[in-house]
């Protein structure tokens, strides 16, 4: 049983506004391979630039679509872990007490939603939504693997995965919502992220500039660890449930 700092437990219990930023480490605990870890087998010869840029899709939409559809179907077999469940519970508790909780994720698998989280801010989009490059229509794809690559819109246009590729800007509204939340929260959780990918990592800087306390949960030390008020080494699927239970039990 982990012993947590009492001030952290009290803040987690009493803070009127909390923001959690999650990264690939949270998904990896559910068996979702990171982008680079997924470059195995037939895909090992490719680089991210071959598969995750607008130029790559324009050059070879069939190959890029197959790659992302394979990832989509692979994620379908993954389940939320204890970290996902704890964040969903934290949101439910905040709502019941009239407090603000904002979940921001860099992950594209929607395991947070599967665990019960709502209004998740998806900075990097999602594998489940595919968008027509001609008319912009979006469709959620939850079925089996596509029969045609790339899949087609009713207008005849090619559909691309609804993720943010290298060289593309993050969704403006999502980023603005995340920045507003980070700039006004009392407690910021950085969970399973290396804290080096911008502009997502900039949310932590924004929280610090506005006097928020920051907790990092990560198995490894990150470039941000020394700046966090609390930095806990461990897997989020184990640490977060323990932390949440300890905050429930903490009394003044």
N, C-alpha and C positions, 0 to 999 in steps of 0.2 A: 504494500500500500504506500503510495507516494505521499509525502508530506509537503503541502503547498504553503507558500507565504500567506499569512493571515490577511494582510492588506489586499493581496490579489483576490482572495476569496470574498472579502467584503465588497470589493469594487465590482466583481462579477455579479454579486447578489444585488447590489444597490444602485449601480450606474444607471442613469436614465437614458443613456444612448450608447449602444455598442455596435461596432462594425467588425465583421470578420472577413478577411481576405484569404481565399484558399487557392492552392496551386496544385501542380501535378502530383505531389507527394500524397495528397489525400486520395486521389483516384488510384494511384499505384497500389495502395493498400487494399483496394478492391479487385486488383488484378488487371487494371487498365494500364497497358504499357504506355510509357511516355512516347512522344513522337519519335525520338531517335531510337528508343528501344524497340519500336515496332518495325524498324528498318532491318528486317531479317529475311531469311529465305530468298525468294525471288526479288525482294525489294532491297536487298543489302547493297546492291550496286548503285542505288540512287542516293542523291543528297537531298536535303530539305528543299533546295532551290529547284530540284527537278519535279517536286510534287506539291509544293505549297506556295506557289506564287501565281498571280494572274497570268504572267507570261507562260508559265508551264501549262496552265489550262488552255490558253489560246493555242499553244503549240501542239499539245497532245491531250485533248479533253477526254479521250477514252481511257488513257493510262491513269490520269489523275482521278477520274471518276471511279475507276476500279479500286484504286488505293483507298480512297475515302469510304467507299461502300464496304470494303473489307473491314475497315476500322469500325464503321457503324454497326455492322453485323456482329463483330467481336465484342463490342461494348454491350450489346443486347443481353449477353450472358452474364454480365457483371452485376453484383448487388451492392447496395450501400453498406458501408461498414459502421462501426461504432462512432467514428468521428462525424459522419454524415448525420447519424441519428441524434447525437448530442447537440449539434448545431440546430437541428430542427426543433428539439426540445427547448433549447435556449430561446428560440424565436417564439414558441408557444407561450413560454413563461413570461417573456417580455410583453407580449400582446395582452395576456391576462392581467398584467399589472399596469397597463397603460404606458409602457416604456417603448423606446425605439430600438429596433434591432435591424441591421442591414447586412445581408450576406452578399458579398461580391466574390465572383469566382473567375479564375483564368481557365477553368476546365470546360470541356465541350461535351461531356457525357450525360449531363442532367441527372447524375446520381443524387445530387442534393434534393432535387424535386421528387425523385423516387422515394427519398427518406421522409418527405413531408414538408420540406422547406417551401415557402412561397415567396413570390416577388423577388426571385434571385436575379441579381444583376450579372449578366453574362458578358464579360469584357471581350471574350474571344469567340463569341457565337456558339453554335452547337452543331454536332454531327447529324442531329435529327431533322433539321430544317434545310431544305434545298431550294435555291432561288434561281429563277429564270434570268439569264443574262440579258434577255431582250426586253421583256415587259416588267420584270421585277417581282412577279408573282411568287409567293412562297408556299411551299407545301411541306407538311410534316410527314416524314417517312418512317414508319414503324414496322413495315412489313419485311418479307424476306429480301434476299439480294436482288438487285435490279436485273432485269432480263436484257436490257439494252444500255450501253454505255456510250455517251452520257445519257441519263434519263431525259425525257422531253416534257416540256410544258404543253398545255393545251393549245398555246399559240404556235407551237412548233419550235420554240427556242430551246437551247440547251440549258439544263439545270446544273448549277454548281453547288457544292456543299456550302452551307451557311456559316462558315468559319472565317476568322480573320487570317488572311495569309500574310506572309512576309512582304513588307512594302505597302501594306494597306493600313489605313487609319482605323483605330478602334471605333465602334459605334458611338457617335457623338452624344446621344442622349444617355446611353448607359454610362459613359465616362463621366459626364456631368453629374449624374445622380450619385455615382460613387465618390466623386470629389466633394460634393456637398456634404455627404454623410461623414466622410473621413475628416472634413474640416470642422465638424461640430460635435464629434463623439467624445465621450469621456474615456472609453476603453477601446483599444484597437487590437484585434487578434490577427496575427500573421501565422497562417497554418499551412505547413507543407509546401511552402514556396521558397525559392532561393533568394527572393528579394532583390534580384538584379535585372529583371525584365521590365523595362519601362514602356509605357507610362504607368503600368500597374504598380510597380515598386514605388512610384512617386506618391501613392496614396499614404504610405507609411510616413514619408517625409512631411506630408501635409498634416497628418494627425499629430506628429511631434511638434510641428511649428505652432499648433493651436492647443498645446498643453495637454494632449491626451496621454494616458498611460498606455504603454504598448507591451503586449505579451507575444513572444514568438514560441511556436511549437514546431520542432523539426528534428529529425533523427541526427542530422549533422549540423555543425556550426555553419553559419552563413556570413556573408560580408556585413549583414545588418546586426548580427547577434550582440555585438558589444554596445550597440546603441539602444537596445530594447531594455525596458525596465525589468522584465523577467524573460529569461530564455531557457526553455525546458527542452532537454534532449529526449526525444521519444517519438513513437508513432502516434499520430493524432487519434487513431481508432482506439487506442488504449488510454492516452493521456486525457483527452477531452471528456469521456464519460466519468473518469475518476474526479477530474476537476469540477465538473458540474455537480456531481453528488456531494463533493466536499463543500461546495458553496451553499447547497441546500441545507446542509447540516450546520453550517457556520452560524453562530449566534453572537450577538453583540455583548 
